[in-house]
Amino acid sequence: MSTLRSTATFLDSSILVNLIFETEMTEKTKELFSKATNPVISETVIDECVYVVIRKTARDKGIKSLHDLRKFLKTPEGKEVLKSSIERVLAFVGEHEIEVVGDPSIFVSLSIAEKYGLLMHDAKILGAMVENGIKNIATLDRDFEGIPIVEVLKPD
């Protein structure tokens, strides 16, 4: 583990999404992001962010249901939305020099989910933090509050 990782801040997908899109939470998110040292995300955060960008873009095109989204993504226009969503998220990560770490094994994630009462994506995020020696997380969600092995960054 590098020294940078021990001082790193993990960015939950709620942070990236509210910076990629202008929302009512963007100002609060900018404040949290400015406090994040050596920002890190995991593969799961990329997954979640790409999904949100796809859903918002498709919703703007009138596609509301998951069933219709799945059909849409098979079309040339849908494939372009998928490609541009991936590029948008990865460009943001690159522009802000955010390190990407791998996800933990499914067995680590299952154990963490059970121990802390987390949904699987949150358990994978926590597992990535543990495996990389990261104790701080910037998030707008309350999912990580009360977990003794992490410190949740709070706005002033």
DSSP file (Angstrom, degrees, kcal/mol; ACC not computed):
  #  RESIDUE AA STRUCTURE BP1 BP2  ACC     N-H-->O    O-->H-N    N-H-->O    O-->H-N    TCO  KAPPA ALPHA  PHI   PSI    X-CA   Y-CA   Z-CA
    1    1 A M              0   0    0      0, 0.0     2,-0.1     0, 0.0   132,-0.1   0.000 360.0 360.0 360.0 133.0    0.0    0.0    0.0
    2    2 A S     >  -     0   0    0    130,-0.1     4,-1.4     1,-0.1     3,-0.2  -0.435 360.0-117.3 -82.2 159.2    1.3    3.4   -0.9
    3    3 A T  H  > S+     0   0    0      1,-0.2     4,-1.0     2,-0.2     5,-0.1   0.869 115.7  61.0 -60.6 -36.3    1.4    6.4    1.4
    4    4 A L  H >4 S+     0   0    0      1,-0.2     3,-0.7     2,-0.2     4,-0.3   0.898 101.0  52.9 -58.8 -40.0   -0.9    8.1   -1.0
    5    5 A R  H >4 S+     0   0    0      1,-0.2     3,-1.2    -3,-0.2    -1,-0.2   0.888 103.2  56.4 -64.5 -37.7   -3.5    5.4   -0.5
    6    6 A S  H 3< S+     0   0    0     -4,-1.4   129,-0.3     1,-0.3    -1,-0.2   0.745 116.4  37.2 -68.2 -19.8   -3.4    5.8    3.3
    7    7 A T  T << S+     0   0    0     -4,-1.0    -1,-0.3    -3,-0.7    30,-0.2   0.307  97.5 117.5-107.6   7.0   -4.2    9.5    2.9
    8    8 A A    <   -     0   0    0     -3,-1.2   128,-0.7    -4,-0.3     2,-0.5  -0.247  56.4-139.8 -74.7 160.2   -6.6    9.0    0.0
    9    9 A T  E     -ab  39 136A   0     28,-1.4    31,-2.2    29,-0.7     2,-0.4  -0.991  13.8-138.4-119.8 125.0  -10.3    9.8   -0.1
   10   10 A F  E     -ab  40 137A   0    126,-3.0   128,-3.1    -2,-0.5     2,-0.6  -0.668  15.6-143.9 -80.3 133.8  -12.6    7.4   -1.8
   11   11 A L  E     - b   0 138A   0     29,-2.9    31,-0.3    -2,-0.4   128,-0.2  -0.893   9.5-144.5-102.5 118.2  -15.3    9.1   -3.9
   12   12 A D    >>  -     0   0    0    126,-2.6     3,-1.4    -2,-0.6     4,-1.2  -0.361  30.1-105.9 -71.8 159.9  -18.7    7.4   -3.9
   13   13 A S  H 3> S+     0   0    0      1,-0.3     4,-2.8     2,-0.2     5,-0.3   0.797 117.3  68.8 -60.5 -28.5  -20.7    7.6   -7.1
   14   14 A S  H 3> S+     0   0    0      1,-0.2     4,-1.4     2,-0.2    -1,-0.3   0.837  99.5  50.6 -60.6 -30.6  -23.0   10.2   -5.6
   15   15 A I  H <> S+     0   0    0     -3,-1.4     4,-0.6   123,-0.3    -1,-0.2   0.955 112.7  43.5 -70.2 -51.2  -20.1   12.6   -5.7
   16   16 A L  H >X S+     0   0    0     -4,-1.2     4,-2.8     1,-0.2     3,-1.2   0.926 112.8  51.8 -61.7 -45.6  -19.2   12.0   -9.4
   17   17 A V  H 3X S+     0   0    0     -4,-2.8     4,-2.5     1,-0.3    -1,-0.2   0.895 109.0  50.2 -60.5 -41.0  -22.8   12.0  -10.6
   18   18 A N  H 3< S+     0   0    0     -4,-1.4     5,-0.4    -5,-0.3    -1,-0.3   0.536 114.6  45.1 -79.5  -4.6  -23.5   15.4   -8.9
   19   19 A L  H << S+     0   0    0     -3,-1.2    -2,-0.2    -4,-0.6    -1,-0.2   0.714 112.5  49.5 -98.6 -33.9  -20.4   16.9  -10.5
   20   20 A I  H  < S+     0   0    0     -4,-2.8     2,-0.4    -5,-0.2    -2,-0.2   0.910 119.9  38.9 -68.8 -42.3  -21.0   15.4  -13.9
   21   21 A F  S  < S-     0   0    0     -4,-2.5     2,-0.6    -5,-0.2    -1,-0.1  -0.885  89.8-119.1-109.4 140.4  -24.6   16.7  -13.9
   22   22 A E        +     0   0    0     -2,-0.4     2,-0.2     2,-0.0    -3,-0.1  -0.689  51.7 155.5 -75.4 118.8  -25.7   20.1  -12.4
   23   23 A T    >   -     0   0    0     -2,-0.6     3,-1.2    -5,-0.4     4,-0.3  -0.762  61.8 -92.0-134.0 179.3  -28.1   19.3   -9.6
   24   24 A E  T 3  S+     0   0    0      1,-0.2     4,-0.2    -2,-0.2     3,-0.2   0.655 126.9  51.9 -68.9 -13.9  -29.4   20.9   -6.4
   25   25 A M  T 3> S+     0   0    0      1,-0.1     4,-2.4     2,-0.1    -1,-0.2   0.401  80.0  97.5 -99.9   0.5  -26.5   19.0   -4.7
   26   26 A T  H <> S+     0   0    0     -3,-1.2     4,-2.7     1,-0.2     5,-0.2   0.891  81.8  49.7 -62.6 -41.8  -23.7   20.2   -6.9
   27   27 A E  H  > S+     0   0    0     -4,-0.3     4,-1.8     2,-0.2    -1,-0.2   0.932 113.7  45.6 -63.8 -44.6  -22.5   23.0   -4.7
   28   28 A K  H  > S+     0   0    0     -4,-0.2     4,-2.0     1,-0.2    -1,-0.2   0.885 113.3  52.0 -62.5 -38.4  -22.4   20.7   -1.6
   29   29 A T  H  X S+     0   0    0     -4,-2.4     4,-3.0     1,-0.2    -2,-0.2   0.901 105.2  54.0 -66.0 -41.8  -20.6   18.1   -3.7
   30   30 A K  H  X S+     0   0    0     -4,-2.7     4,-2.1     1,-0.2    -1,-0.2   0.892 107.6  52.1 -59.4 -39.4  -18.0   20.6   -4.9
   31   31 A E  H  X S+     0   0    0     -4,-1.8     4,-0.8     2,-0.2    -1,-0.2   0.934 112.4  44.1 -62.6 -46.8  -17.2   21.4   -1.3
   32   32 A L  H >X S+     0   0    0     -4,-2.0     3,-0.8     1,-0.2     4,-0.7   0.915 112.3  53.0 -63.6 -42.6  -16.8   17.7   -0.5
   33   33 A F  H >< S+     0   0    0     -4,-3.0     3,-0.9     1,-0.3    -1,-0.2   0.868 103.7  56.6 -61.9 -37.1  -14.7   17.1   -3.6
   34   34 A S  H 3< S+     0   0    0     -4,-2.1    -1,-0.3     1,-0.2    -2,-0.2   0.751 106.3  51.3 -67.9 -22.4  -12.4   20.0   -2.7
   35   35 A K  H << S+     0   0    0     -4,-0.8     2,-0.5    -3,-0.8    -1,-0.2   0.600  85.8 106.0 -85.8 -13.3  -11.7   18.3    0.6
   36   36 A A    <<  -     0   0    0     -3,-0.9     2,-0.4    -4,-0.7   -28,-0.1  -0.554  56.8-158.3 -76.4 118.6  -10.8   14.9   -1.0
   37   37 A T  S    S-     0   0    0     -2,-0.5   -28,-1.4     1,-0.2     3,-0.1  -0.782  72.0  -5.3 -95.2 141.2   -7.1   14.2   -1.0
   38   38 A N  S    S-     0   0    0     -2,-0.4   -29,-0.7   -30,-0.2    -1,-0.2   0.922  92.3-137.9  43.5  64.1   -5.7   11.8   -3.6
   39   39 A P  E     -a    9   0A   0      0, 0.0    60,-2.3     0, 0.0     2,-0.3  -0.212  26.3-176.2 -62.4 139.2   -9.1   10.8   -4.9
   40   40 A V  E     +ac  10  99A   0    -31,-2.2   -29,-2.9    58,-0.2     2,-0.3  -0.978   8.7 177.4-134.0 142.9   -9.8    7.2   -5.6
   41   41 A I  E     - c   0 100A   0     58,-2.8    60,-2.7    -2,-0.3     2,-0.2  -0.872  19.5-131.2-133.1 172.1  -12.8    5.3   -7.0
   42   42 A S  E  >  - c   0 101A   0     -2,-0.3     4,-1.8   -31,-0.3     3,-0.4  -0.695  33.2 -98.0-117.4 173.7  -13.4    1.6   -7.8
   43   43 A E  H  > S+     0   0    0     58,-1.2     4,-2.4     1,-0.2     5,-0.1   0.861 123.1  58.6 -57.6 -36.7  -14.7   -0.2  -10.8
   44   44 A T  H  > S+     0   0    0      1,-0.2     4,-2.8     2,-0.2    -1,-0.2   0.878 102.1  52.9 -63.0 -38.2  -18.1   -0.3   -9.1
   45   45 A V  H  > S+     0   0    0     -3,-0.4     4,-2.6     2,-0.2    -1,-0.2   0.913 109.3  49.1 -64.8 -41.4  -18.3    3.5   -9.0
   46   46 A I  H  X S+     0   0    0     -4,-1.8     4,-2.8     2,-0.2     5,-0.3   0.941 111.0  51.1 -60.3 -46.0  -17.6    3.6  -12.7
   47   47 A D  H  X S+     0   0    0     -4,-2.4     4,-2.2     1,-0.2    -2,-0.2   0.936 112.4  45.5 -54.7 -51.1  -20.3    1.1  -13.3
   48   48 A E  H  X S+     0   0    0     -4,-2.8     4,-2.2     1,-0.2    -1,-0.2   0.904 114.1  48.2 -62.8 -42.2  -22.8    3.1  -11.2
   49   49 A C  H  X S+     0   0    0     -4,-2.6     4,-2.5     2,-0.2     5,-0.2   0.916 110.6  49.8 -67.9 -43.0  -21.9    6.4  -12.8
   50   50 A V  H  X S+     0   0    0     -4,-2.8     4,-2.6     1,-0.2    -1,-0.2   0.919 110.6  51.9 -60.8 -42.3  -22.1    5.1  -16.4
   51   51 A Y  H  X S+     0   0    0     -4,-2.2     4,-2.8    -5,-0.3    -2,-0.2   0.924 109.8  48.2 -59.9 -45.3  -25.5    3.6  -15.5
   52   52 A V  H  X S+     0   0    0     -4,-2.2     4,-2.6     2,-0.2     5,-0.2   0.914 112.0  49.0 -63.3 -42.8  -26.8    6.9  -14.2
   53   53 A V  H  X S+     0   0    0     -4,-2.5     4,-2.4     2,-0.2     5,-0.2   0.918 112.7  48.3 -63.9 -42.6  -25.6    8.8  -17.3
   54   54 A I  H  X S+     0   0    0     -4,-2.6     4,-2.9    -5,-0.2     5,-0.3   0.948 112.7  47.9 -60.6 -48.9  -27.2    6.2  -19.6
   55   55 A R  H  X S+     0   0    0     -4,-2.8     4,-2.6     1,-0.2    -2,-0.2   0.909 113.7  46.5 -61.5 -43.1  -30.5    6.4  -17.7
   56   56 A K  H  X S+     0   0    0     -4,-2.6     4,-2.1     2,-0.2    -1,-0.2   0.929 114.4  47.0 -66.4 -44.0  -30.6   10.2  -17.6
   57   57 A T  H  X S+     0   0    0     -4,-2.4     4,-0.7    -5,-0.2    -2,-0.2   0.921 115.2  45.9 -63.0 -44.3  -29.7   10.5  -21.3
   58   58 A A  H ><>S+     0   0    0     -4,-2.9     5,-2.6    -5,-0.2     3,-0.9   0.891 109.6  54.5 -66.6 -39.5  -32.3    7.8  -22.3
   59   59 A R  H ><5S+     0   0    0     -4,-2.6     3,-1.9     1,-0.3    -1,-0.2   0.892 103.3  56.3 -61.2 -39.0  -34.9    9.5  -20.1
   60   60 A D  H 3<5S+     0   0    0     -4,-2.1    -1,-0.3     1,-0.3    -2,-0.2   0.732 106.0  52.3 -64.1 -20.9  -34.3   12.7  -21.9
   61   61 A K  T <<5S-     0   0    0     -3,-0.9    -1,-0.3    -4,-0.7    -2,-0.2   0.295 128.8 -99.2 -96.1   7.8  -35.1   10.8  -25.1
   62   62 A G  T < 5S+     0   0    0     -3,-1.9     2,-0.8     1,-0.2    -3,-0.2   0.527  81.1 133.9  90.7   6.7  -38.4    9.5  -23.6
   63   63 A I      < +     0   0    0     -5,-2.6    -1,-0.2     1,-0.2    -2,-0.2  -0.814  17.4 157.0 -94.8 112.5  -37.2    6.1  -22.5
   64   64 A K        +     0   0    0     -2,-0.8     2,-0.2    -3,-0.1    -1,-0.2   0.808  43.6  70.6-108.1 -37.4  -38.4    5.5  -19.0
   65   65 A S  S  > S-     0   0    0      1,-0.1     4,-2.1    -6,-0.0     5,-0.1  -0.513  73.3-129.1 -89.2 153.9  -38.6    1.8  -18.3
   66   66 A L  H  > S+     0   0    0      2,-0.2     4,-2.4     1,-0.2     5,-0.2   0.869 110.9  56.6 -63.8 -37.2  -35.6   -0.5  -17.8
   67   67 A H  H  > S+     0   0    0      1,-0.2     4,-1.7     2,-0.2    -1,-0.2   0.934 109.4  44.6 -59.8 -47.1  -37.2   -2.9  -20.3
   68   68 A D  H  > S+     0   0    0      1,-0.2     4,-2.7     2,-0.2    -1,-0.2   0.849 110.5  55.7 -67.3 -33.7  -37.3   -0.2  -23.0
   69   69 A L  H  X S+     0   0    0     -4,-2.1     4,-2.5     2,-0.2    -2,-0.2   0.925 104.9  52.1 -63.6 -44.0  -33.8    0.9  -22.1
   70   70 A R  H  < S+     0   0    0     -4,-2.4     4,-0.5     1,-0.2    -1,-0.2   0.911 113.0  44.6 -59.6 -42.2  -32.5   -2.6  -22.7
   71   71 A K  H >< S+     0   0    0     -4,-1.7     3,-1.2     1,-0.2     4,-0.4   0.917 111.9  53.3 -66.7 -42.9  -34.1   -2.7  -26.1
   72   72 A F  H >< S+     0   0    0     -4,-2.7     3,-1.9     1,-0.3     6,-0.6   0.881 100.3  60.4 -59.8 -41.0  -32.9    0.9  -26.9
   73   73 A L  T 3< S+     0   0    0     -4,-2.5    -1,-0.3     1,-0.3    -2,-0.2   0.662  97.4  60.9 -66.0 -14.5  -29.2    0.0  -26.1
   74   74 A K  T <  S+     0   0    0     -3,-1.2    -1,-0.3    -4,-0.5    -2,-0.2   0.608  92.2  84.7 -83.3 -13.6  -29.3   -2.6  -28.9
   75   75 A T  S <> S-     0   0    0     -3,-1.9     4,-2.8    -4,-0.4     5,-0.2  -0.448  93.3-110.9 -85.9 161.4  -30.1    0.1  -31.5
   76   76 A P  H  > S+     0   0    0      0, 0.0     4,-1.7     0, 0.0     5,-0.1   0.912 121.4  48.2 -56.6 -42.4  -27.4    2.2  -33.2
   77   77 A E  H  > S+     0   0    0      1,-0.2     4,-2.0     2,-0.2     5,-0.1   0.912 112.1  49.6 -64.5 -41.1  -28.6    5.3  -31.3
   78   78 A G  H  > S+     0   0    0     -6,-0.6     4,-2.6     1,-0.2    -5,-0.2   0.889 108.2  52.5 -64.5 -40.4  -28.6    3.3  -28.1
   79   79 A K  H  X S+     0   0    0     -4,-2.8     4,-2.5    -7,-0.3    -1,-0.2   0.858 108.6  51.5 -64.4 -33.5  -25.1    2.1  -28.7
   80   80 A E  H  X S+     0   0    0     -4,-1.7     4,-2.8    -5,-0.2     5,-0.2   0.891 108.8  50.3 -68.6 -39.7  -24.0    5.7  -29.2
   81   81 A V  H  X S+     0   0    0     -4,-2.0     4,-2.3     2,-0.2    -2,-0.2   0.926 111.7  48.8 -62.1 -44.2  -25.6    6.7  -25.9
   82   82 A L  H  X S+     0   0    0     -4,-2.6     4,-2.3     2,-0.2    -2,-0.2   0.943 113.2  46.7 -59.9 -48.7  -23.8    3.9  -24.2
   83   83 A K  H  X S+     0   0    0     -4,-2.5     4,-2.5     1,-0.2    -2,-0.2   0.926 114.0  46.5 -60.9 -46.9  -20.5    4.9  -25.8
   84   84 A S  H  X S+     0   0    0     -4,-2.8     4,-2.3     1,-0.2    -1,-0.2   0.839 110.8  53.6 -68.5 -31.5  -20.9    8.6  -25.0
   85   85 A S  H  X S+     0   0    0     -4,-2.3     4,-2.1    -5,-0.2    -1,-0.2   0.927 110.5  46.3 -66.7 -44.5  -21.9    7.8  -21.4
   86   86 A I  H  X S+     0   0    0     -4,-2.3     4,-2.7     1,-0.2     5,-0.3   0.938 114.0  48.6 -60.8 -47.3  -18.8    5.7  -20.9
   87   87 A E  H  X S+     0   0    0     -4,-2.5     4,-2.5     1,-0.2     5,-0.2   0.882 109.1  53.5 -61.7 -38.9  -16.6    8.4  -22.5
   88   88 A R  H  X S+     0   0    0     -4,-2.3     4,-1.8     2,-0.2    -1,-0.2   0.926 112.9  42.4 -63.9 -44.9  -18.2   11.1  -20.3
   89   89 A V  H  X S+     0   0    0     -4,-2.1     4,-2.3     2,-0.2    -2,-0.2   0.942 116.7  46.6 -67.8 -47.5  -17.5    9.2  -17.1
   90   90 A L  H  X S+     0   0    0     -4,-2.7     4,-2.5     1,-0.2    -2,-0.2   0.856 110.5  53.8 -66.0 -33.7  -14.0    8.2  -18.0
   91   91 A A  H  X S+     0   0    0     -4,-2.5     4,-3.1    -5,-0.3    -1,-0.2   0.915 108.7  49.5 -64.6 -42.3  -13.2   11.7  -19.2
   92   92 A F  H  X S+     0   0    0     -4,-1.8     4,-1.7    -5,-0.2    -2,-0.2   0.935 111.5  48.8 -60.6 -46.4  -14.3   13.1  -15.9
   93   93 A V  H  <>S+     0   0    0     -4,-2.3     5,-2.4     1,-0.2    -2,-0.2   0.924 115.3  44.7 -59.4 -46.0  -12.1   10.6  -14.0
   94   94 A G  H ><5S+     0   0    0     -4,-2.5     3,-1.4     1,-0.2    -2,-0.2   0.918 110.0  53.3 -66.3 -44.8   -9.1   11.4  -16.2
   95   95 A E  H 3<5S+     0   0    0     -4,-3.1    -1,-0.2     1,-0.3    -2,-0.2   0.824 114.8  42.0 -60.3 -32.0   -9.5   15.2  -16.1
   96   96 A H  T 3<5S-     0   0    0     -4,-1.7    -1,-0.3    -5,-0.2    -2,-0.2   0.295 108.4-123.7-100.9   8.9   -9.6   15.1  -12.3
   97   97 A E  T < 5 +     0   0    0     -3,-1.4     2,-0.5     1,-0.2    -3,-0.2   0.901  45.9 173.1  50.6  49.3   -6.7   12.5  -12.0
   98   98 A I      < -     0   0    0     -5,-2.4   -58,-0.2    -6,-0.1     2,-0.2  -0.773  28.6-130.1 -89.9 126.6   -8.9   10.1  -10.0
   99   99 A E  E     -c   40   0A   0    -60,-2.3   -58,-2.8    -2,-0.5     2,-0.5  -0.538  16.1-146.3 -76.0 140.9   -7.2    6.8   -9.4
  100  100 A V  E     -c   41   0A   0     -2,-0.2     2,-0.3   -60,-0.2   -58,-0.2  -0.943  15.4-171.2-111.1 126.1   -9.2    3.7  -10.2
  101  101 A V  E     -c   42   0A   0    -60,-2.7   -58,-1.2    -2,-0.5    27,-0.1  -0.787  26.8-101.4-111.4 158.9   -8.8    0.5   -8.0
  102  102 A G        -     0   0    0     -2,-0.3    -1,-0.1   -60,-0.2     0, 0.0  -0.276  36.4-104.2 -74.2 161.7  -10.2   -2.9   -8.6
  103  103 A D        -     0   0    0      1,-0.1    -1,-0.1   -61,-0.1     3,-0.1  -0.501  37.7-108.4 -79.9 154.4  -13.2   -4.4   -6.9
  104  104 A P        -     0   0    0      0, 0.0    -1,-0.1     0, 0.0    24,-0.1  -0.257  47.4 -78.6 -73.7 170.5  -12.7   -7.0   -4.1
  105  105 A S     >  -     0   0    0      1,-0.1     4,-2.3    22,-0.1     3,-0.2  -0.283  42.0-111.2 -64.6 157.8  -13.6  -10.6   -4.7
  106  106 A I  H  > S+     0   0    0      1,-0.2     4,-2.7     2,-0.2     5,-0.2   0.828 118.4  56.5 -60.2 -32.3  -17.3  -11.5   -4.4
  107  107 A F  H  > S+     0   0    0      2,-0.2     4,-1.9     1,-0.2    -1,-0.2   0.872 106.9  47.7 -71.9 -36.3  -16.6  -13.4   -1.2
  108  108 A V  H  > S+     0   0    0     -3,-0.2     4,-2.5     2,-0.2    -2,-0.2   0.933 113.6  49.2 -64.3 -45.7  -15.1  -10.3    0.4
  109  109 A S  H  X S+     0   0    0     -4,-2.3     4,-2.8     1,-0.2    -2,-0.2   0.909 110.4  49.4 -61.3 -44.3  -18.1   -8.3   -0.7
  110  110 A L  H  X S+     0   0    0     -4,-2.7     4,-2.2     2,-0.2    -1,-0.2   0.906 111.5  49.6 -62.3 -41.4  -20.6  -10.8    0.5
  111  111 A S  H  X S+     0   0    0     -4,-1.9     4,-2.6     2,-0.2    -2,-0.2   0.921 113.3  45.6 -63.6 -44.6  -18.9  -10.9    3.9
  112  112 A I  H  X S+     0   0    0     -4,-2.5     4,-2.6     2,-0.2     6,-0.3   0.904 110.7  53.8 -66.3 -41.5  -18.8   -7.1    4.2
  113  113 A A  H  X>S+     0   0    0     -4,-2.8     5,-1.5    -5,-0.2     4,-1.3   0.932 113.6  42.8 -57.3 -46.4  -22.5   -6.9    3.1
  114  114 A E  H  <5S+     0   0    0     -4,-2.2    -2,-0.2     2,-0.2    -1,-0.2   0.915 114.8  49.1 -67.3 -44.2  -23.5   -9.3    5.8
  115  115 A K  H  <5S+     0   0    0     -4,-2.6    -2,-0.2     1,-0.2    -1,-0.2   0.897 125.4  26.0 -64.0 -41.7  -21.4   -7.8    8.5
  116  116 A Y  H  <5S-     0   0    0     -4,-2.6    -1,-0.2    -5,-0.2    -2,-0.2   0.406 104.4-115.7-108.1   2.0  -22.4   -4.2    8.0
  117  117 A G  T  <5 +     0   0    0     -4,-1.3     2,-0.3    -5,-0.2    -3,-0.2   0.933  62.0 152.0  66.4  46.6  -25.9   -4.6    6.4
  118  118 A L      < -     0   0    0     -5,-1.5    -1,-0.2    -6,-0.3     2,-0.1  -0.777  50.0-111.4-109.9 151.9  -25.0   -3.1    3.1
  119  119 A L     >  -     0   0    0     -2,-0.3     4,-2.4     1,-0.1     3,-0.2  -0.394  45.4-100.6 -68.7 160.8  -26.3   -3.6   -0.4
  120  120 A M  H  > S+     0   0    0      1,-0.2     4,-2.6     2,-0.2     5,-0.2   0.864 119.5  51.4 -60.2 -41.9  -23.8   -5.3   -2.7
  121  121 A H  H  > S+     0   0    0      1,-0.2     4,-2.0     2,-0.2    -1,-0.2   0.918 113.3  46.1 -63.9 -39.6  -22.5   -2.2   -4.5
  122  122 A D  H  > S+     0   0    0     -3,-0.2     4,-2.7     2,-0.2    -1,-0.2   0.880 111.6  52.1 -68.0 -36.6  -21.8   -0.5   -1.2
  123  123 A A  H  X S+     0   0    0     -4,-2.4     4,-2.6     2,-0.2    -2,-0.2   0.885 109.0  50.4 -65.1 -38.3  -20.2   -3.6    0.1
  124  124 A K  H  X S+     0   0    0     -4,-2.6     4,-2.3     2,-0.2    -2,-0.2   0.897 110.6  49.6 -65.7 -39.5  -17.9   -3.7   -3.0
  125  125 A I  H  X S+     0   0    0     -4,-2.0     4,-2.1     2,-0.2    -2,-0.2   0.945 112.7  46.2 -63.1 -48.2  -17.0   -0.1   -2.4
  126  126 A L  H  X S+     0   0    0     -4,-2.7     4,-2.7     1,-0.2    -2,-0.2   0.900 111.7  52.6 -62.0 -40.1  -16.2   -0.7    1.2
  127  127 A G  H  X S+     0   0    0     -4,-2.6     4,-2.8     1,-0.2    -1,-0.2   0.900 108.0  50.5 -61.6 -41.3  -14.2   -3.8    0.3
  128  128 A A  H  X S+     0   0    0     -4,-2.3     4,-1.1     2,-0.2    -1,-0.2   0.887 110.9  50.0 -63.5 -38.4  -12.2   -1.8   -2.2
  129  129 A M  H  <>S+     0   0    0     -4,-2.1     5,-2.8     2,-0.2     3,-0.4   0.947 112.5  46.0 -64.0 -48.2  -11.5    0.7    0.5
  130  130 A V  H ><5S+     0   0    0     -4,-2.7     3,-1.5     1,-0.2    -2,-0.2   0.934 111.5  51.4 -61.1 -47.6  -10.4   -1.9    3.0
  131  131 A E  H 3<5S+     0   0    0     -4,-2.8    -1,-0.2     1,-0.3    -2,-0.2   0.738 115.8  42.6 -63.9 -21.7   -8.2   -3.7    0.4
  132  132 A N  T 3<5S-     0   0    0     -4,-1.1    -1,-0.3    -3,-0.4    -2,-0.2   0.281 112.5-114.1-109.4   9.6   -6.5   -0.5   -0.5
  133  133 A G  T < 5 +     0   0    0     -3,-1.5     2,-0.5    -4,-0.3    -3,-0.2   0.783  63.4 150.2  67.5  28.0   -6.0    0.9    3.0
  134  134 A I      < +     0   0    0     -5,-2.8    -1,-0.2    -6,-0.2    -2,-0.1  -0.829  19.2 170.9 -98.9 126.3   -8.4    3.8    2.4
  135  135 A K        +     0   0    0     -2,-0.5    16,-3.2  -127,-0.4     2,-0.4   0.671  54.5  75.6-106.7 -21.9  -10.3    5.1    5.5
  136  136 A N  E     -bd   9 151A   0   -128,-0.7  -126,-3.0    14,-0.2     2,-0.4  -0.754  54.1-176.4 -99.8 139.2  -12.0    8.3    4.2
  137  137 A I  E     -bd  10 152A   0     14,-2.4    16,-3.1    -2,-0.4     2,-0.6  -0.998  16.8-152.0-134.2 134.9  -15.0    8.4    1.9
  138  138 A A  E     +bd  11 153A   0   -128,-3.1  -126,-2.6    -2,-0.4  -123,-0.3  -0.925  38.4 145.3-100.9 121.5  -16.8   11.4    0.4
  139  139 A T        -     0   0    0     -2,-0.6    -2,-0.1    14,-0.5  -126,-0.0  -0.989  50.8-148.3-153.1 154.8  -20.4   10.6   -0.2
  140  140 A L  S    S+     0   0    0     -2,-0.3     2,-0.2    14,-0.1    -1,-0.1   0.456  80.5  86.8 -99.5  -6.1  -23.8   12.2   -0.2
  141  141 A D  S    S-     0   0    0      1,-0.1     3,-0.3     3,-0.0    -2,-0.1  -0.488  73.3-139.5 -91.3 162.6  -25.4    9.0    1.0
  142  142 A R  S >  S+     0   0    0     -2,-0.2     3,-1.3     1,-0.2    -1,-0.1   0.326  74.8 105.5-100.0   6.1  -25.8    7.8    4.5
  143  143 A D  T 3  S+     0   0    0      1,-0.3    -1,-0.2     3,-0.0   -24,-0.0   0.783  82.4  43.7 -59.7 -29.3  -25.0    4.2    3.7
  144  144 A F  T >  S+     0   0    0     -3,-0.3     3,-1.4     2,-0.1    -1,-0.3   0.459  84.9 114.9 -99.6  -2.0  -21.5    4.3    5.2
  145  145 A E  T <  S+     0   0    0     -3,-1.3     6,-0.1     1,-0.2    -3,-0.0  -0.442  78.3  22.3 -68.4 141.3  -22.4    6.2    8.4
  146  146 A G  T 3  S+     0   0    0      1,-0.3    -1,-0.2     4,-0.1    -2,-0.1   0.474  85.0 127.5  82.1   2.2  -21.9    4.2   11.6
  147  147 A I    X   -     0   0    0     -3,-1.4     3,-1.7     1,-0.1    -1,-0.3  -0.839  52.3-150.6 -91.9 115.7  -19.4    1.8   10.0
  148  148 A P  T 3  S+     0   0    0      0, 0.0    -1,-0.1     0, 0.0    -2,-0.0   0.645  87.1  61.3 -67.5 -15.1  -16.4    2.0   12.4
  149  149 A I  T 3  S+     0   0    0     -3,-0.0     2,-0.3     2,-0.0    -2,-0.0   0.458 102.9  54.7 -92.6   1.2  -13.7    1.3    9.8
  150  150 A V    <   -     0   0    0     -3,-1.7     2,-0.5    -6,-0.2   -14,-0.2  -0.931  66.5-143.6-130.6 156.8  -14.4    4.4    7.7
  151  151 A E  E     -d  136   0A   0    -16,-3.2   -14,-2.4    -2,-0.3     2,-0.6  -0.985  19.3-142.3-118.2 123.5  -14.7    8.1    8.2
  152  152 A V  E     -d  137   0A   0     -2,-0.5     2,-0.2   -16,-0.2   -14,-0.2  -0.747  17.2-128.7 -88.9 122.5  -17.3    9.9    6.2
  153  153 A L  E     -d  138   0A   0    -16,-3.1   -14,-0.5    -2,-0.6  -121,-0.1  -0.490  27.9-161.5 -67.1 134.8  -16.3   13.3    4.9
  154  154 A K        -     0   0    0     -2,-0.2   -14,-0.1   -16,-0.1     2,-0.0  -0.913  18.5-113.1-120.4 146.9  -18.8   16.0    5.8
  155  155 A P              0   0    0      0, 0.0  -127,-0.1     0, 0.0  -126,-0.0  -0.365 360.0 360.0 -70.5 159.2  -19.3   19.4    4.4
  156  156 A D              0   0    0     -2,-0.0    -2,-0.0     0, 0.0  -124,-0.0   0.493 360.0 360.0 -66.4 360.0  -18.6   22.4    6.6
